[in-house]
Amino acid sequence: MLVIACSLLMVGFYLMYSTSGKNQPKKATIEKTKTPKNRWVLNSFGLYLLCIGYGIFMNELGIGSGFFTASITLMTFSCLLLILAPLNLFKTK
C-alpha cells in the first residue's frame, strides 16, 4: 500500500510541476493546443493525487508519522525530478 502511495505522490508532483510556470520547455517542443487548456485539469488532478497519497500514508502509519514520511518522500521525489528534468530524461512523446 505504501508503494502505491509513493507512486501517487510522484505522479501528483510531476503533474503539478509539468504545468507550472517554472517548468518552461524548449520553444521547439511547445504544443500550444494542449498545455493552456489542460493546465487547470492537470493541476487539480495532481493536487488530488497528492492528497490521496498523503491520506494513505496517514492511514497506514498514523497521522504524525504518516505526514512526516509522506513529506520526506515527496521532497525526495521532487529533488530527483528537479535535478533530472533539465536533462530531458522525462519525455512526454
Rosetta silent file (secondary structure, phi, psi, omega in degrees, C-alpha in Angstrom):
SEQUENCE: MLVIACSLLMVGFYLMYSTSGKNQPKKATIEKTKTPKNRWVLNSFGLYLLCIGYGIFMNELGIGSGFFTASITLMTFSCLLLILAPLNLFKTK
SCORE:     score description
SCORE:     0.000 S_00000001
   1 L     0.000  -34.670  179.722    0.000    0.000    0.000 S_00000001
   2 H   -71.183  -27.835  176.252    2.872    2.340    0.722 S_00000001
   3 H   -66.889  -39.190  177.296    4.311    1.709   -2.745 S_00000001
   4 H   -64.795  -41.244  179.076    1.022    2.889   -4.246 S_00000001
   5 H   -64.353  -39.986  177.456    1.127    5.973   -2.017 S_00000001
   6 H   -63.136  -43.434 -179.756    4.715    6.718   -3.112 S_00000001
   7 H   -69.822  -32.407  175.073    3.773    6.436   -6.773 S_00000001
   8 H   -65.527  -40.574  176.669    0.713    8.656   -6.243 S_00000001
   9 H   -63.448  -41.634 -178.443    2.930   11.301   -4.668 S_00000001
  10 H   -66.365  -46.759 -179.139    5.406   11.043   -7.514 S_00000001
  11 H   -67.991  -40.005  178.379    2.801   11.277  -10.280 S_00000001
  12 H   -61.947  -43.635  178.566    0.914   14.062   -8.493 S_00000001
  13 H   -67.423  -39.699  179.824    4.024   16.166   -8.098 S_00000001
  14 H   -63.084  -39.961  178.401    5.064   15.535  -11.707 S_00000001
  15 H   -64.350  -41.711  179.861    1.649   16.665  -12.973 S_00000001
  16 H   -71.125  -36.158 -179.973    1.786   19.831  -10.921 S_00000001
  17 H   -72.134  -37.214 -176.680    5.404   20.565  -11.865 S_00000001
  18 H   -69.653  -21.012  179.081    4.892   19.931  -15.568 S_00000001
  19 L  -102.866    2.122 -178.879    2.131   22.535  -15.763 S_00000001
  20 L   -78.427  165.464  179.508    3.810   25.197  -13.621 S_00000001
  21 L   -75.548  -20.381 -179.666    5.314   28.374  -14.992 S_00000001
  22 L   -75.793  -22.363  178.943    8.775   27.464  -13.704 S_00000001
  23 L   -95.088   90.385  179.774    8.970   24.467  -15.996 S_00000001
  24 L  -100.122  109.531  178.374    9.416   26.086  -19.378 S_00000001
  25 L   -71.020  168.406  178.562   10.037   23.541  -22.119 S_00000001
  26 L   -62.796  148.463 -174.150   12.103   24.363  -25.144 S_00000001
  27 H   -65.359  -25.210 -179.681   10.285   26.521  -27.655 S_00000001
  28 H   -73.593  -23.101 -176.669   10.560   23.902  -30.385 S_00000001
  29 H  -103.390    4.010 -179.448    8.621   21.348  -28.346 S_00000001
  30 L   -75.059  126.086  172.101    5.797   23.565  -27.064 S_00000001
  31 L  -105.708  110.483 -173.293    2.405   22.466  -28.244 S_00000001
  32 L   -72.856  -16.519 -177.966    0.133   25.426  -27.738 S_00000001
  33 L   -81.331  -28.611 -175.043   -3.052   23.416  -28.129 S_00000001
  34 L   -91.000  -44.357 -168.753   -2.532   21.031  -25.199 S_00000001
  35 H   -67.362  -52.946 -174.847   -0.899   22.966  -22.369 S_00000001
  36 H   -66.079  -36.028 -177.014   -3.169   26.006  -21.709 S_00000001
  37 H   -70.396  -38.716 -174.524   -6.475   24.119  -21.955 S_00000001
  38 H   -96.253    5.787 -174.755   -5.487   21.253  -19.688 S_00000001
  39 H   -63.366  -47.959 -178.642   -3.428   23.217  -17.180 S_00000001
  40 H   -70.702  -30.798  177.362   -6.104   23.588  -14.509 S_00000001
  41 H   -67.688  -45.508  179.987   -7.261   19.995  -15.011 S_00000001
  42 H   -67.448  -38.177  177.498   -3.744   18.638  -14.563 S_00000001
  43 H   -64.402  -44.015 -179.243   -3.071   20.885  -11.545 S_00000001
  44 H   -69.572  -37.042  177.781   -6.273   19.821   -9.812 S_00000001
  45 H   -67.690  -38.502  176.462   -5.687   16.146  -10.638 S_00000001
  46 H   -64.041  -42.269  177.207   -2.110   16.402   -9.343 S_00000001
  47 H   -64.718  -38.628  177.685   -3.317   18.002   -6.114 S_00000001
  48 H   -62.545  -43.658  178.555   -5.953   15.274   -5.789 S_00000001
  49 H   -65.799  -37.900  176.312   -3.301   12.565   -6.183 S_00000001
  50 H   -63.011  -42.362  179.420   -1.081   14.271   -3.595 S_00000001
  51 H   -65.356  -39.546  177.807   -3.957   14.372   -1.112 S_00000001
  52 H   -65.636  -42.896  178.246   -4.755   10.699   -1.694 S_00000001
  53 H   -61.325  -44.789  176.734   -1.080    9.779   -1.253 S_00000001
  54 H   -62.838  -39.906  179.391   -0.856   11.754    1.990 S_00000001
  55 H   -63.295  -40.669  178.553   -4.097   10.140    3.173 S_00000001
  56 H   -65.319  -43.359  177.727   -2.790    6.635    2.515 S_00000001
  57 H   -60.633  -43.760 -179.310    0.435    7.382    4.386 S_00000001
  58 H   -68.281  -33.175  178.376   -1.512    8.796    7.333 S_00000001
  59 H   -70.030  -39.626 -176.630   -3.885    5.834    7.351 S_00000001
  60 H   -78.900  -40.180 -171.688   -1.087    3.265    7.322 S_00000001
  61 H  -108.007   -6.881 -173.647    1.454    4.904    9.660 S_00000001
  62 L   102.145  165.926 -172.547   -0.610    7.231   11.829 S_00000001
  63 H   -67.837  -54.234 -176.534   -1.221   10.950   11.494 S_00000001
  64 H   -69.179  -48.347 -178.873    2.107   12.403   12.625 S_00000001
  65 H   -68.103  -37.935  179.241    4.382    9.695   11.317 S_00000001
  66 H   -66.481  -40.974  178.747    2.447    9.389    8.050 S_00000001
  67 H   -65.752  -43.456  179.890    2.571   13.121    7.384 S_00000001
  68 H   -64.639  -45.314 -179.485    6.299   13.268    8.128 S_00000001
  69 H   -65.893  -40.677  178.301    7.106   10.200    5.993 S_00000001
  70 H   -65.267  -38.690  178.875    4.963   11.451    3.102 S_00000001
  71 H   -65.540  -42.434  178.361    6.649   14.858    3.269 S_00000001
  72 H   -65.187  -41.423  178.402   10.128   13.310    3.205 S_00000001
  73 H   -63.561  -43.114  178.895    9.115   11.036    0.312 S_00000001
  74 H   -64.751  -40.217  177.362    7.662   13.974   -1.620 S_00000001
  75 H   -64.875  -36.954  178.231   10.811   16.050   -1.054 S_00000001
  76 H   -65.004  -48.157  179.806   12.961   13.164   -2.286 S_00000001
  77 H   -65.057  -38.831 -179.089   10.932   12.710   -5.466 S_00000001
  78 H   -67.729  -39.165  177.409   10.763   16.445   -6.104 S_00000001
  79 H   -64.248  -42.398  177.769   14.541   16.871   -5.742 S_00000001
  80 H   -63.012  -41.129 -179.678   15.156   13.988   -8.126 S_00000001
  81 H   -67.050  -42.487 -179.465   12.700   15.401  -10.636 S_00000001
  82 H   -67.469  -28.673  177.532   14.165   18.900  -10.469 S_00000001
  83 H   -78.828  -40.581 -173.443   17.660   17.516  -10.993 S_00000001
  84 H   -89.370  -19.769 -177.684   16.775   15.101  -13.806 S_00000001
  85 H   -63.964  -41.551  178.484   14.149   17.133  -15.710 S_00000001
  86 H   -65.614  -16.281  178.357   16.627   19.550  -17.393 S_00000001
  87 H   -82.848    1.310  179.950   18.489   16.527  -18.751 S_00000001
  88 L    58.631   38.900  175.235   15.397   15.636  -20.821 S_00000001
  89 L   -82.096  -22.799  178.639   15.125   12.170  -19.335 S_00000001
  90 L  -104.596  106.921 -178.728   11.352   12.506  -18.987 S_00000001
  91 L  -110.877  139.479 -178.801    9.786   12.828  -22.405 S_00000001
  92 L   -88.559  -15.734  179.602    6.078   13.164  -22.983 S_00000001
  93 L  -104.181    0.000    0.000    6.159   11.906  -26.564 S_00000001
